[in-house]
């Protein structure tokens, strides 16, 4: 049985990729398991699949906001990948499932 806290750490804009990796490493050093496991999706189909699969098993989400809007959903150019992931986590939080906490962090250095 895995006793590690499972954390969903959404993909963010390319300019924030380094920051996401540092946060991911910090969480893992603290004994947490971070999802999604892949560095970044190859395409939008994989993005949707990975988000859905990762969120289904995570107890909390840590959304990192940056000064870049980043990539948008191809069918809705007003929704960034970060916003989509946040909305999916928020929706799961409201269903009473595994997801228990949702944190949003805007690093002060930005």
The 8 nearest C-alpha neighbors of each residue, nearest first, counted from 0:
[[1, 2, 3, 4, 5, 32, 56, 31],
 [0, 2, 3, 4, 5, 32, 31, 30],
 [3, 1, 0, 4, 5, 31, 30, 32],
 [4, 2, 31, 1, 32, 5, 30, 0],
 [3, 5, 31, 32, 6, 2, 58, 30],
 [6, 4, 32, 57, 58, 33, 31, 3],
 [7, 5, 33, 59, 57, 60, 34, 32],
 [6, 8, 60, 34, 57, 33, 9, 59],
 [9, 7, 61, 60, 34, 6, 62, 33],
 [10, 8, 62, 7, 11, 84, 81, 61],
 [9, 11, 81, 8, 39, 12, 80, 19],
 [10, 12, 81, 15, 9, 16, 13, 69],
 [13, 11, 69, 15, 14, 67, 16, 70],
 [12, 14, 16, 15, 11, 69, 17, 67],
 [13, 15, 12, 16, 67, 17, 11, 69],
 [16, 14, 18, 12, 13, 17, 11, 19],
 [15, 17, 13, 19, 18, 14, 20, 11],
 [18, 16, 20, 19, 15, 21, 14, 13],
 [17, 19, 21, 15, 20, 16, 22, 14],
 [18, 20, 16, 22, 17, 21, 23, 15],
 [21, 19, 23, 17, 18, 22, 24, 16],
 [22, 20, 18, 24, 23, 19, 25, 17],
 [21, 23, 25, 19, 24, 20, 26, 18],
 [24, 22, 20, 26, 21, 25, 19, 27],
 [25, 23, 27, 21, 22, 26, 28, 20],
 [26, 24, 22, 28, 23, 27, 21, 29],
 [25, 27, 29, 23, 28, 31, 24, 22],
 [26, 28, 31, 30, 24, 29, 25, 32],
 [27, 29, 25, 30, 26, 24, 31, 23],
 [30, 28, 26, 27, 31, 25, 24, 32],
 [31, 29, 27, 28, 3, 26, 32, 4],
 [32, 30, 27, 4, 3, 26, 29, 5],
 [31, 33, 5, 27, 3, 4, 6, 34],
 [34, 32, 6, 5, 7, 31, 35, 8],
 [35, 33, 7, 36, 53, 8, 6, 32],
 [34, 36, 53, 37, 49, 33, 7, 8],
 [35, 37, 34, 38, 33, 53, 49, 39],
 [36, 38, 39, 35, 40, 34, 49, 41],
 [39, 37, 36, 40, 35, 10, 20, 16],
 [38, 40, 37, 41, 10, 46, 35, 36],
 [41, 39, 46, 42, 45, 37, 38, 43],
 [40, 42, 45, 39, 43, 46, 44, 38],
 [43, 41, 45, 40, 44, 46, 39, 47],
 [42, 44, 46, 45, 47, 40, 41, 72],
 [45, 43, 46, 47, 42, 48, 41, 40],
 [44, 46, 48, 43, 42, 47, 40, 49],
 [45, 47, 43, 40, 49, 44, 48, 50],
 [46, 48, 50, 44, 45, 49, 51, 43],
 [49, 47, 45, 51, 46, 50, 52, 44],
 [48, 50, 52, 46, 51, 47, 53, 45],
 [51, 49, 47, 53, 48, 52, 54, 46],
 [50, 52, 48, 54, 49, 53, 47, 55],
 [53, 51, 49, 55, 50, 54, 48, 56],
 [54, 52, 50, 55, 35, 51, 34, 56],
 [53, 55, 57, 51, 56, 52, 50, 7],
 [54, 56, 52, 53, 57, 51, 97, 98],
 [55, 57, 54, 53, 97, 58, 52, 5],
 [58, 56, 5, 54, 6, 59, 7, 98],
 [59, 57, 98, 97, 99, 5, 6, 56],
 [58, 60, 100, 6, 98, 57, 101, 99],
 [59, 61, 7, 101, 6, 102, 8, 62],
 [60, 62, 102, 8, 103, 101, 7, 63],
 [63, 61, 103, 9, 104, 102, 8, 60],
 [64, 62, 104, 105, 103, 61, 65, 11],
 [63, 65, 105, 104, 62, 66, 103, 106],
 [66, 64, 67, 63, 105, 15, 109, 68],
 [65, 67, 109, 68, 64, 15, 14, 105],
 [68, 66, 65, 69, 12, 14, 15, 64],
 [69, 67, 79, 66, 12, 70, 65, 81],
 [70, 68, 12, 67, 79, 71, 11, 13],
 [69, 71, 79, 80, 12, 68, 72, 81],
 [70, 72, 79, 76, 78, 80, 73, 69],
 [71, 73, 75, 74, 76, 78, 79, 80],
 [74, 72, 75, 76, 71, 43, 78, 70],
 [73, 75, 72, 76, 71, 78, 77, 43],
 [76, 74, 72, 77, 73, 78, 71, 79],
 [75, 77, 71, 78, 72, 73, 74, 79],
 [76, 78, 75, 79, 71, 72, 74, 73],
 [79, 77, 71, 76, 75, 72, 82, 83],
 [80, 78, 71, 82, 81, 70, 72, 83],
 [79, 81, 83, 82, 71, 70, 84, 72],
 [82, 80, 84, 79, 83, 11, 85, 9],
 [81, 83, 85, 79, 84, 80, 78, 86],
 [82, 84, 80, 86, 85, 81, 79, 87],
 [85, 83, 87, 81, 86, 82, 88, 80],
 [84, 86, 82, 88, 83, 87, 89, 81],
 [87, 85, 89, 83, 84, 88, 90, 82],
 [86, 88, 84, 90, 89, 85, 83, 91],
 [87, 89, 91, 85, 90, 86, 92, 84],
 [90, 88, 92, 86, 91, 87, 85, 93],
 [89, 91, 87, 93, 88, 92, 86, 94],
 [92, 90, 88, 94, 93, 89, 98, 87],
 [93, 91, 89, 98, 90, 94, 99, 95],
 [92, 94, 90, 91, 95, 89, 96, 98],
 [95, 93, 91, 92, 96, 90, 98, 97],
 [94, 96, 93, 92, 97, 91, 98, 99],
 [97, 95, 98, 94, 91, 92, 99, 93],
 [96, 98, 58, 99, 57, 56, 95, 55],
 [99, 97, 58, 92, 59, 96, 57, 100],
 [98, 100, 58, 59, 92, 97, 101, 96],
 [101, 99, 59, 98, 60, 102, 58, 92],
 [100, 102, 60, 59, 61, 103, 89, 99],
 [103, 101, 61, 60, 62, 104, 100, 59],
 [102, 104, 62, 61, 63, 101, 105, 64],
 [105, 103, 63, 64, 106, 62, 102, 61],
 [104, 106, 64, 63, 107, 65, 103, 109],
 [105, 107, 108, 109, 104, 64, 65, 63],
 [108, 106, 109, 105, 104, 65, 64, 66],
 [109, 107, 106, 105, 65, 66, 18, 64],
 [108, 107, 106, 66, 65, 105, 64, 67]]
